[in-house]
Amino acid sequence: MKQKNKESNIKWVIEAFIITFILSGIISYISSNGVSKLNVGWAIVILLLVILLGIVFDIVGVAVTVANENHFHAKATKKIEGAKVSLKLIKNASKVANICADVIGDICGVISGAISTMIALQIINNYGVSSNIQFIVSALVASLTVSGKAMGKSIAAKHSTAIVHKVGIVLNRFLKD
C-alpha cells in the first residue's frame, strides 16, 4: 500500500510539474507580449488582475482544505447543483489546494513580478523617473499580494462551505458543457 501511495505521489509531482510548465509558459507569453504593447495604465490593470487571480485561487485552495464534507453529502442527496463536484473537490483537497494555491498562485506571483518589471521600465523610459522606481513597484506588488492572500485566507476559513459550493457550481456547469 505504501509503495502505491509513493508511486501515486511521484506521478502527481510529475503531473504538477508539467501542468505548471505549460500554464506558466502560456500565461507568461500572453501577458509579457500583451503588456509590453500596452500603455502604463492598462499594464497596471492587467497586473492587478493577475494579482487578484492569484488571491482568488489561494482562497479556493484554502477553502477546499477547510470545508466540511458533511455539508455537501446532504446537498448531494437533495441533488443541489454543484454538490457532487464540491464533494470531489474536498475529497481531493490536497491536489486541489496544490493546483490552486501553489501552481496557479505561484504562476501569478512570478508573472506579476515580470509585469511589474515591464511597468517600471515603461515608467523609466516614458517619464524619465529614476530606476529606483522598480523597487517601489516590486514592493507594492509584494504587499498587495501578501496582504490580499492574508485577507483571503481569513475569508476562506469563515466561508469555506459557500466558496467550495460556488466553485462546485461553476465547475459543474463547465463539466456539463
C-alpha positions as CSV (number, residue, x, y, z in Angstrom):
1,M,0.0,0.0,0.0
2,K,2.8,2.4,0.9
3,Q,4.5,1.7,-2.5
4,K,1.3,2.5,-4.3
5,N,0.9,5.8,-2.4
6,K,4.6,6.7,-3.1
7,E,4.1,5.9,-6.9
8,S,0.9,8.0,-6.9
9,N,2.7,10.9,-5.2
10,I,5.6,10.7,-7.7
11,K,3.0,10.7,-10.5
12,W,1.3,13.7,-9.1
13,V,4.5,15.6,-8.7
14,I,5.3,15.0,-12.4
15,E,1.8,16.0,-13.4
16,A,2.1,19.2,-11.3
17,F,5.4,20.0,-13.0
18,I,4.0,19.5,-16.4
19,I,0.8,21.5,-15.7
20,T,2.8,24.3,-14.1
21,F,5.3,24.4,-17.0
22,I,2.6,24.6,-19.7
23,L,0.3,27.1,-17.8
24,S,3.3,29.3,-16.9
25,G,4.6,29.3,-20.4
26,I,1.3,30.2,-21.9
27,I,0.3,32.8,-19.4
28,S,3.8,34.4,-19.4
29,Y,3.9,34.6,-23.1
30,I,0.5,36.1,-23.4
31,S,1.0,38.6,-20.5
32,S,4.5,39.6,-21.5
33,N,3.7,40.1,-25.1
34,G,0.4,41.7,-24.3
35,V,1.6,44.0,-21.5
36,S,4.7,45.2,-23.4
37,K,2.4,46.7,-26.1
38,L,0.1,48.4,-23.6
39,N,0.4,51.8,-22.0
40,V,1.2,52.0,-18.3
41,G,-2.4,52.4,-17.2
42,W,-3.6,49.2,-19.0
43,A,-0.5,47.4,-17.9
44,I,-1.3,48.3,-14.3
45,V,-4.9,47.0,-14.8
46,I,-3.5,43.7,-16.1
47,L,-1.1,43.5,-13.2
48,L,-3.9,44.0,-10.7
49,L,-6.0,41.3,-12.4
50,V,-3.1,38.8,-12.2
51,I,-2.6,39.6,-8.5
52,L,-6.4,39.2,-7.9
53,L,-6.4,35.9,-9.8
54,G,-3.7,34.6,-7.5
55,I,-5.6,35.7,-4.5
56,V,-8.9,34.2,-5.6
57,F,-7.2,30.8,-6.4
58,D,-5.5,30.9,-3.0
59,I,-8.9,31.5,-1.4
60,V,-10.3,28.4,-3.2
61,G,-7.3,26.3,-2.2
62,V,-7.7,27.2,1.5
63,A,-11.5,26.8,1.4
64,V,-11.3,23.3,0.0
65,T,-8.9,22.2,2.7
66,V,-11.1,23.7,5.5
67,A,-14.6,22.9,4.2
68,N,-16.7,20.2,5.9
69,E,-17.6,17.3,3.7
70,N,-20.8,16.6,5.6
71,H,-22.5,19.7,4.4
72,F,-22.2,18.5,0.8
73,H,-23.4,15.0,1.4
74,A,-26.7,16.3,2.4
75,K,-26.8,18.7,-0.5
76,A,-25.8,15.9,-2.9
77,T,-28.6,13.8,-1.6
78,K,-31.0,16.6,-2.4
79,K,-29.4,16.9,-5.8
80,I,-28.4,20.5,-5.2
81,E,-26.4,21.8,-8.2
82,G,-22.6,21.6,-7.6
83,A,-22.8,19.5,-4.5
84,K,-21.3,16.4,-6.1
85,V,-18.5,18.3,-7.7
86,S,-17.9,20.1,-4.3
87,L,-17.5,16.7,-2.6
88,K,-15.0,15.6,-5.2
89,L,-13.0,18.8,-4.6
90,I,-13.0,18.2,-0.8
91,K,-12.1,14.6,-1.2
92,N,-9.1,15.7,-3.4
93,A,-8.3,18.7,-1.2
94,S,-4.6,18.3,-1.2
95,K,-4.4,18.2,-5.0
96,V,-6.9,21.0,-5.5
97,A,-5.1,23.1,-2.9
98,N,-1.8,22.4,-4.6
99,I,-3.2,23.4,-8.0
100,C,-5.0,26.5,-6.8
101,A,-2.6,27.9,-4.2
102,D,0.7,26.6,-5.5
103,V,0.5,26.1,-9.2
104,I,-1.8,29.0,-10.2
105,G,-0.9,31.2,-7.2
106,D,2.8,30.9,-7.8
107,I,2.5,31.4,-11.5
108,C,0.5,34.6,-10.8
109,G,3.3,35.6,-8.4
110,V,6.0,35.1,-11.0
111,I,4.0,36.8,-13.7
112,S,3.1,39.7,-11.6
113,G,6.8,40.2,-10.9
114,A,7.6,40.2,-14.6
115,I,4.7,42.6,-15.4
116,S,5.8,44.9,-12.6
117,T,9.3,45.0,-14.1
118,M,7.9,45.9,-17.5
119,I,5.7,48.6,-15.9
120,A,8.7,50.0,-14.1
121,L,10.8,50.0,-17.3
122,Q,7.9,51.8,-19.2
123,I,7.7,54.4,-16.4
124,I,11.5,54.9,-16.5
125,N,11.6,55.2,-20.3
126,N,8.4,57.2,-20.8
127,Y,8.6,59.6,-17.8
128,G,12.3,59.8,-17.0
129,V,11.8,58.6,-13.5
130,S,14.7,57.1,-11.5
131,S,15.5,53.5,-11.9
132,N,14.7,53.1,-8.2
133,I,11.0,53.0,-9.2
134,Q,11.5,49.2,-9.8
135,F,12.0,48.8,-6.0
136,I,8.8,50.7,-5.2
137,V,6.7,48.8,-7.8
138,S,8.1,45.5,-6.6
139,A,7.4,46.3,-3.0
140,L,3.8,47.4,-3.9
141,V,3.2,44.2,-5.8
142,A,4.5,42.1,-3.0
143,S,2.5,44.0,-0.4
144,L,-0.7,43.7,-2.4
145,T,-0.2,40.0,-3.0
146,V,0.7,39.1,0.6
147,S,-2.0,41.3,2.3
148,G,-4.6,40.1,-0.3
149,K,-3.8,36.5,0.4
150,A,-3.8,37.1,4.2
151,M,-7.3,38.6,3.9
152,G,-8.3,35.9,1.5
153,K,-7.3,33.1,4.0
154,S,-9.5,34.7,6.6
155,I,-12.4,34.8,4.2
156,A,-11.8,31.2,3.1
157,A,-11.8,30.0,6.6
158,K,-15.0,31.7,7.5
159,H,-16.9,31.0,4.3
160,S,-15.4,27.7,3.1
161,T,-18.7,25.9,2.5
162,A,-20.1,28.7,0.4
163,I,-16.9,29.2,-1.5
164,V,-16.5,25.5,-2.3
165,H,-20.1,25.3,-3.3
166,K,-19.8,28.2,-5.7
167,V,-16.7,26.6,-7.2
168,G,-18.6,23.4,-7.5
169,I,-21.5,25.1,-9.3
170,V,-19.1,26.8,-11.7
171,L,-17.2,23.6,-12.4
172,N,-20.4,21.6,-12.7
173,R,-21.6,24.0,-15.5
174,F,-18.3,23.6,-17.3
175,L,-18.4,19.8,-17.0
176,K,-21.9,19.6,-18.3
177,D,-20.9,21.5,-21.5
